[in-house]
Amino acid sequence: MPFVWPGGGTLRHLTNWTKFLDWDRFEGTLILGGPFPEDVATAKRHLEAIGPLHVFFLEGLTPSKLFRGGLSRLRECLESLAPDILHTIFIQSDIAGGLARRKAGVPWHVSSLEGALVPADAPLIKREIYKSGYALVRSHLDAIIAICHATGDEAARDFGAPLDRIRVIHSGIDLDEFQLKHGWPYSSVDSVRSVGMIARFTNEKRYDLFVSAAPLVLRRCPQVRFVVSGTGPGEDQVKSLVRAMNVSDHFEFSGWSSHVARSLEKLDVFVFASDFEGLPWIVLEAQSVGVPTVASGVGGVPEIISDGQNGLLLRENNPEELAGKIVWMLENSEQAAEMSRAGRRRVEAHFDIRREVDEIQTLYVKCYSDSDHCAN
């Protein structure tokens, strides 16, 4: 039963699917498109080393080239592969795949919505173009996988995705890669504590909020060290803000880490302060390691964290609120320790990659066996 993922997609998700899909039951081809062929080459080597997945680059699957030959090449590719199921990731791929799939005669089309269909800060014209394109294909999507309820609700509310086609299948992580951190509670209230963020330096990640909260935290907990892990276009701006707030001696910029679990294990409190998200990997990873977490209650985050049970949620996203919740975690180590253990238990129960893959494979089999609908 061949199936295809055209377009981009998060490398993490593709890695997990490649590792855990039942390759005795399925045969897979991954079609990648985009403006950076060198990134595709890296992804191809990475994924093909994990499992029997065929990966190749199809030129022209960018918005600017889609209607200048890209769509025709995708249709020809699908006709050649003759998959039983087309599985697309992100709205751009949904549109391209949906337009090509019908002419290519692919029986079933499954869509995966990875977070917001269009970023909240995207230009209005881009949002309208995507809405118009999605309107052409949405009624022909046989199943729409939303990584969280918030993403599914957005797709239905803002883009008209058919409610009866939406299936919430929470993203899962490979728990073998993340061991529960030990050593709670803190041995001494005077010990140096590490409070950290791990994210790209972009505006929506709200590093400005994190830095602005630092002086307020230091008034109550002067031994705190703030650890910032990441790279991105806003790095210089964040460093300038740290200097302006006169907290440079308390900040460490560690760059991007390819070993997220190790970085998380060094933290006593993890902060996630984004303005908008789908179901953020890093929050799942922090919960898996058992780091007490303070997070913005945006997107699917409340589906991971129940406020006061396995973490603390921000309601206002202002420096005073963030500082107060960080201080609470640092001053209430016994309760923070229980939250950290509860976080691990929640991930084990609801966000394991094996559960996610089982649900996706069940959907594939239903698509393949539902012969009545294959005429769509």
C-alpha positions in Angstrom: 0.0 0.0 0.0 2.2 2.9 -1.2 1.5 6.4 0.2 3.2 9.7 -0.3 4.0 12.8 1.8 4.5 15.7 -0.6 5.8 19.1 0.4 7.8 19.9 3.6 7.0 18.8 7.1 8.8 18.8 10.4 11.9 16.6 10.3 11.2 15.4 13.8 7.7 14.1 12.8 9.0 12.5 9.7 11.8 10.9 11.7 9.4 9.4 14.2 7.0 8.1 11.6 9.9 6.6 9.7 11.2 4.8 12.8 7.9 3.4 14.0 5.6 2.8 10.9 5.1 -0.9 10.2 7.1 -1.3 7.0 5.9 -4.9 6.7 2.5 -3.5 6.0 3.3 -0.3 4.1 5.5 1.0 1.4 6.4 4.7 1.5 7.7 7.4 -0.7 8.4 10.9 0.5 8.3 13.8 -1.9 10.0 16.9 -0.6 9.7 20.3 -2.2 11.1 23.8 -1.3 13.6 26.4 -2.1 16.6 24.7 -0.5 17.7 21.5 -2.2 20.6 21.1 0.1 18.3 20.8 3.1 16.3 18.1 1.2 19.6 16.2 0.5 20.3 16.2 4.3 16.8 15.1 5.1 17.0 12.3 2.5 20.2 10.9 4.0 18.9 11.1 7.5 15.5 9.5 6.8 16.7 6.7 4.5 19.3 5.7 7.1 16.4 5.1 9.6 13.9 3.0 7.5 13.0 1.8 4.1 11.5 5.1 3.0 12.2 6.4 -0.5 12.9 10.1 -0.5 13.4 12.5 -3.4 13.2 16.2 -4.3 10.6 17.5 -6.7 11.5 20.9 -8.1 8.7 23.4 -8.4 6.7 22.8 -5.2 7.1 26.3 -4.0 4.2 28.9 -4.1 5.9 30.9 -6.8 6.5 28.0 -9.1 3.5 25.8 -8.4 1.5 27.1 -11.3 4.5 27.4 -13.5 5.1 23.7 -14.0 5.3 22.5 -10.4 1.7 21.2 -10.2 2.1 19.3 -13.5 5.2 17.6 -12.3 3.5 16.6 -9.1 0.6 15.1 -11.0 2.9 13.2 -13.3 4.8 12.0 -10.2 1.6 10.7 -8.6 0.5 9.0 -11.8 3.9 7.2 -11.9 3.8 6.1 -8.2 0.1 5.3 -8.2 -0.2 5.5 -4.4 -3.3 4.2 -2.6 -3.1 7.1 -0.1 -1.7 10.6 -0.5 -0.7 12.1 2.9 0.2 15.8 2.8 1.7 18.0 5.6 0.9 21.7 6.0 -1.7 23.7 4.1 0.7 24.4 1.1 1.0 20.7 0.5 -2.7 20.1 1.1 -3.5 22.6 -1.7 -0.9 21.3 -4.2 -1.6 17.6 -3.4 -5.4 18.2 -3.5 -5.2 19.8 -6.9 -2.9 17.1 -8.4 -4.4 14.1 -6.7 -7.8 14.2 -8.4 -6.3 14.4 -11.9 -3.8 11.7 -11.0 -6.5 9.3 -9.8 -5.2 8.8 -6.2 -8.1 7.2 -4.3 -7.5 8.7 -0.8 -6.1 12.0 0.5 -5.1 12.4 4.2 -4.0 15.8 5.5 -1.9 16.6 8.6 -2.2 20.0 10.1 1.0 20.8 12.0 0.1 23.8 14.2 -1.4 27.0 12.8 -2.4 26.7 9.1 -1.0 30.2 8.6 1.2 31.9 11.2 -0.7 34.6 13.1 1.8 37.3 12.0 1.6 36.3 8.3 0.6 39.2 5.9 -3.2 39.3 5.3 -2.8 38.7 1.6 -0.9 35.5 2.3 -3.6 34.3 4.6 -6.3 35.1 2.0 -4.4 33.3 -0.8 -4.1 30.2 1.4 -7.8 30.4 2.4 -8.8 30.6 -1.3 -6.6 27.7 -2.3 -7.7 25.5 0.7 -11.3 26.2 -0.3 -10.7 24.4 -3.6 -9.6 21.2 -2.0 -11.0 21.0 1.5 -14.2 19.1 0.5 -12.1 16.5 -1.2 -9.9 15.7 1.9 -10.9 12.3 3.1 -9.3 12.7 6.6 -7.7 15.7 8.3 -5.3 14.9 11.1 -5.0 17.7 13.6 -2.1 17.5 16.1 -4.3 19.0 18.8 -7.9 20.2 19.4 -6.8 23.8 19.1 -5.4 23.2 15.6 -8.5 21.3 14.5 -10.8 24.1 15.8 -8.8 26.8 14.0 -8.9 24.8 10.7 -12.7 24.5 11.0 -13.3 28.1 12.2 -11.0 30.0 10.0 -10.5 27.8 6.9 -13.8 25.9 6.7 -12.2 22.4 7.2 -15.1 19.9 7.4 -15.7 19.0 11.0 -16.7 15.4 10.2 -13.3 14.8 8.5 -11.1 16.1 11.4 -9.3 13.5 13.5 -7.3 14.7 16.5 -4.2 12.6 16.8 -1.8 14.1 19.3 1.8 14.2 18.3 3.9 11.7 20.1 7.6 11.5 21.1 10.0 8.7 21.4 10.2 8.4 25.2 13.3 6.2 25.0 15.2 9.3 24.1 14.1 11.2 27.3 14.8 9.9 30.8 13.1 11.4 33.8 15.4 13.7 35.6 16.2 12.8 39.2 17.4 14.9 42.1 14.2 16.7 43.1 13.6 18.5 45.3 16.4 21.0 45.5 19.0 20.2 48.1 19.4 23.8 49.2 17.5 27.0 48.8 20.8 28.9 48.4 22.0 26.8 45.4 22.3 28.2 42.0 19.2 27.5 40.0 18.9 27.4 36.2 15.9 28.8 34.4 15.9 28.3 30.7 14.3 28.7 27.3 15.0 26.6 24.2 13.7 28.1 21.0 14.6 30.0 17.8 15.1 33.7 18.2 11.9 34.9 16.5 9.4 37.4 17.7 6.6 34.9 18.5 8.8 33.0 20.9 8.8 36.0 23.2 12.3 36.1 24.5 11.6 39.7 25.3 9.1 38.5 27.9 11.7 36.1 29.4 14.4 38.7 29.6 12.1 41.4 31.1 11.0 38.9 33.8 14.6 38.2 34.8 15.1 41.3 37.1 11.9 40.6 38.9 12.9 37.0 39.5 16.4 38.1 40.8 14.8 40.3 43.4 13.5 37.2 45.2 16.0 34.6 44.0 19.4 36.3 43.4 21.2 33.0 42.7 19.3 32.3 39.5 21.0 31.8 36.2 19.0 32.2 33.0 20.0 29.9 30.2 19.1 30.7 26.6 19.5 28.0 23.9 18.8 28.7 20.3 19.8 30.5 17.1 17.9 32.7 14.8 17.4 36.2 13.3 16.5 37.9 16.6 19.6 36.8 18.6 21.4 40.1 18.6 18.2 41.9 19.6 17.7 39.6 22.6 21.3 40.1 23.7 20.9 43.8 23.4 17.8 43.6 25.6 19.8 41.6 28.2 22.4 44.3 28.3 19.7 47.1 28.5 18.1 45.3 31.5 21.5 45.1 33.2 21.3 41.3 33.8 24.2 40.1 31.5 26.0 38.5 34.5 23.0 36.3 35.0 22.5 35.1 31.4 24.2 32.3 29.5 23.7 32.0 25.7 24.5 28.4 24.9 23.7 28.3 21.1 21.6 25.6 19.5 21.8 22.2 21.0 21.4 19.0 19.0 20.9 17.1 22.3 17.7 18.6 23.7 17.3 16.1 26.5 20.8 17.0 27.9 20.0 20.7 27.7 16.7 20.2 29.5 18.3 18.1 32.2 20.5 21.0 33.2 17.4 23.2 33.9 15.5 23.6 37.2 12.6 25.4 35.5 11.8 25.5 31.8 9.9 28.5 30.3 7.8 28.4 27.1 6.5 31.9 26.4 5.3 31.8 22.8 2.4 33.9 21.5 1.0 31.2 19.3 1.7 27.5 18.8 0.2 24.2 17.7 1.4 21.3 20.0 5.0 22.3 20.8 7.6 19.6 20.8 9.8 21.3 23.3 7.0 21.3 26.0 6.4 17.6 25.5 10.2 17.1 25.8 10.5 19.1 29.0 7.6 17.2 30.5 9.2 13.9 29.5 12.5 14.9 31.2 10.5 16.1 34.2 11.5 19.7 34.3 9.0 21.9 36.1 7.4 24.0 33.3 5.9 27.5 33.1 4.2 27.9 29.7 1.9 30.2 27.8 -1.6 28.8 27.6 -1.7 29.0 23.8 -2.6 26.5 21.0 -2.4 23.0 22.2 -0.3 23.7 25.3 -3.3 23.3 27.7 -3.8 19.9 26.2 -0.4 19.0 27.6 -0.3 20.9 30.8 -3.1 21.1 33.3 -2.5 24.3 35.3 -1.3 23.5 38.8 -1.1 19.7 38.2 1.9 19.1 35.9 3.0 22.7 35.3 1.9 26.3 35.5 0.2 28.2 32.6 0.5 31.8 31.8 -2.8 33.7 31.2 -1.6 37.3 30.6 1.9 36.7 29.1 3.4 39.7 30.9 6.8 39.9 32.8 5.2 40.2 36.2 3.1 37.0 35.8 6.0 35.0 34.3 8.3 36.1 37.1 5.8 35.2 39.8 5.3 31.7 38.4 9.1 31.1 38.0 9.6 32.2 41.6 6.8 30.0 42.8 8.5 27.0 41.2 11.8 27.8 42.8 10.4 28.4 46.2 8.0 25.4 46.3 10.4 22.6 45.3 8.3 19.8 46.7 5.2 20.8 44.7 7.4 21.4 41.6 8.9 18.0 42.0 5.4 16.4 42.0 4.5 18.4 39.0 7.6 17.1 37.2 6.6 13.5 37.9 3.0 14.2 36.9 4.3 15.6 33.6 6.2 12.5 32.7 3.2 10.3 33.5 0.9 12.5 31.3 3.3 12.2 28.3 3.6 8.4 28.8 -0.2 8.1 28.9 -1.1 10.5 26.0 1.9 11.5 23.9 3.9 8.4 23.1 4.9 8.1 19.5 3.8 4.5 19.3 0.3 5.5 20.2 0.4 8.2 17.5 1.7 5.9 14.8 -0.9 3.2 15.7 -3.7 5.7 15.3 -2.3 6.9 11.9 -1.9 3.3 10.6 -5.4 2.5 11.7 -6.6 5.5 9.7 -4.6 4.3 6.6 -6.1 0.9 6.8 -9.6 2.3 7.2 -9.0 4.5 4.1 -7.7 1.5 2.1 -10.5 -0.8 3.1 -13.4 1.7 2.7 -14.1 0.8 -0.9 -17.3 2.8 -0.9 -15.5 6.0 -0.3 -12.6 5.3 -2.7 -14.8 6.6 -5.6 -14.5 10.2 -4.1 
